[in-house]
Amino acid sequence: MYYTGIGSRETPVDVLQYFERLGEWFSQNGWVLRSGHADGADRAFEMGCDRASKEKEIYIPWRGFNNSESLLYLDNLVNSEQAYEIARQYHPNWNNLKEAAKKLMARNTYQILGMDLRTPSRLVVCWTKGGKEVGGTSQALRIARACNIKVINAGSYSDLNMVSKEITEFLASMLA
């Protein structure tokens, strides 16, 4: 099973620490992380996954992005033109983006839909300020919502216990 762990570079420290623990727990329980190696939430999920030494899919816009060694960069993926097309469909201002921003948005498509662009994540866990759909994370969230993927935005909650409860309820519903 796949989940997407993403969010703002401005994610608060306590949330980053929680996301690291969560990334480790998901990995230990058979979930595969999809993320993008950006500073903040992405890296926290990845560090937790790495602590569990488990499988992950780290999609980056270009080779070496943010010092990543991932080989899952746009020019190295077979469906990149389709990823750009999907990104264009969901971005409200696509034609005004610079080329680097378009690459970041296309990368976000893979984070949600996977390498084949046909295997969506079951869950997105993220943090955005105030729980609002802002920044690059908002692109991934628009795609997730269009695909009816459950999104748990920790920025929408007053404390992390509420986030944990929401995740626990989601996981329980999958077993029902």
BELRA-V962008 format. One record per pair of residues at least 6 apart in sequence whose C-alpha atoms are under 8 Angstrom apart, sorted by sequence separation. I is the first residue (numbers start at 1). GAP is how many residues later the second one is. If there is no record, write none. Layout:
BEGIN
I/GAP, I/GAP
END
This chain:
BEGIN
26/6, 27/6, 36/6, 37/6, 49/6, 63/6, 64/6, 74/6, 88/6, 113/6, 114/6, 128/6, 144/6, 145/6, 154/6, 157/6, 26/7, 35/7, 36/7, 49/7, 63/7, 110/7, 113/7, 114/7, 144/7, 60/8, 63/8, 94/8, 109/8, 112/8, 113/8, 133/8, 37/9, 112/9, 128/9, 154/9, 23/10, 35/10, 46/10, 60/10, 63/10, 141/10, 35/11, 59/11, 62/11, 152/11, 33/12, 58/12, 60/12, 61/12, 62/12, 112/12, 33/13, 59/13, 60/13, 61/13, 62/13, 58/14, 59/14, 60/14, 152/14, 57/15, 59/15, 87/15, 152/15, 33/16, 5/18, 84/18, 87/18, 84/19, 87/19, 86/20, 124/20, 23/21, 24/21, 37/21, 84/21, 87/21, 19/22, 23/22, 27/22, 32/22, 33/22, 34/22, 35/22, 36/22, 37/22, 84/22, 87/22, 131/22, 22/23, 23/23, 24/23, 25/23, 26/23, 32/23, 33/23, 34/23, 35/23, 36/23, 37/23, 83/23, 86/23, 131/23, 132/23, 16/24, 20/24, 21/24, 23/24, 24/24, 25/24, 28/24, 32/24, 33/24, 34/24, 35/24, 36/24, 83/24, 131/24, 132/24, 16/25, 19/25, 20/25, 23/25, 24/25, 27/25, 32/25, 33/25, 34/25, 124/25, 126/25, 128/25, 130/25, 131/25, 19/26, 20/26, 22/26, 23/26, 24/26, 28/26, 80/26, 83/26, 123/26, 124/26, 125/26, 126/26, 127/26, 128/26, 129/26, 130/26, 131/26, 17/27, 20/27, 21/27, 24/27, 25/27, 27/27, 83/27, 120/27, 122/27, 123/27, 124/27, 125/27, 126/27, 127/27, 128/27, 3/28, 5/28, 16/28, 20/28, 24/28, 27/28, 37/28, 38/28, 108/28, 112/28, 121/28, 122/28, 123/28, 124/28, 125/28, 126/28, 127/28, 128/28, 1/29, 2/29, 3/29, 4/29, 5/29, 6/29, 9/29, 11/29, 19/29, 20/29, 37/29, 74/29, 108/29, 111/29, 120/29, 123/29, 124/29, 125/29, 126/29, 1/30, 2/30, 3/30, 4/30, 5/30, 6/30, 9/30, 10/30, 11/30, 1/31, 2/31, 3/31, 4/31, 8/31, 9/31, 37/31, 105/31, 108/31, 109/31, 112/31, 2/32, 8/32, 9/32, 74/32, 104/32, 108/32, 112/32, 7/33, 8/33, 74/33, 7/34, 73/34, 83/34, 105/34, 109/34, 6/35, 7/35, 105/35, 5/36, 6/36, 79/36, 5/37, 79/37, 77/38, 79/38, 6/39, 61/39, 5/40, 62/41, 61/42, 61/43, 60/44, 61/45, 61/46, 60/47, 59/48, 91/48, 59/49, 90/49, 59/51, 59/52, 87/52, 90/52, 58/53, 90/53, 57/54, 36/71, 36/72, 36/75, 35/76, 34/77, 34/78, 34/80, 41/85, 41/86, 4/107, 4/108, 15/112, 11/116, 4/117, 11/117, 2/118, 3/118, 6/118, 8/118, 11/118, 2/119, 3/119, 4/119, 5/119, 6/119, 7/119, 8/119, 1/120, 2/120, 3/120, 4/120, 5/120, 6/120, 7/120, 8/120, 1/121, 2/121, 3/121, 4/121, 5/121, 6/121, 7/121, 8/121, 3/122, 8/127, 8/128, 8/129, 7/130, 6/131, 15/139, 18/142, 15/145
END
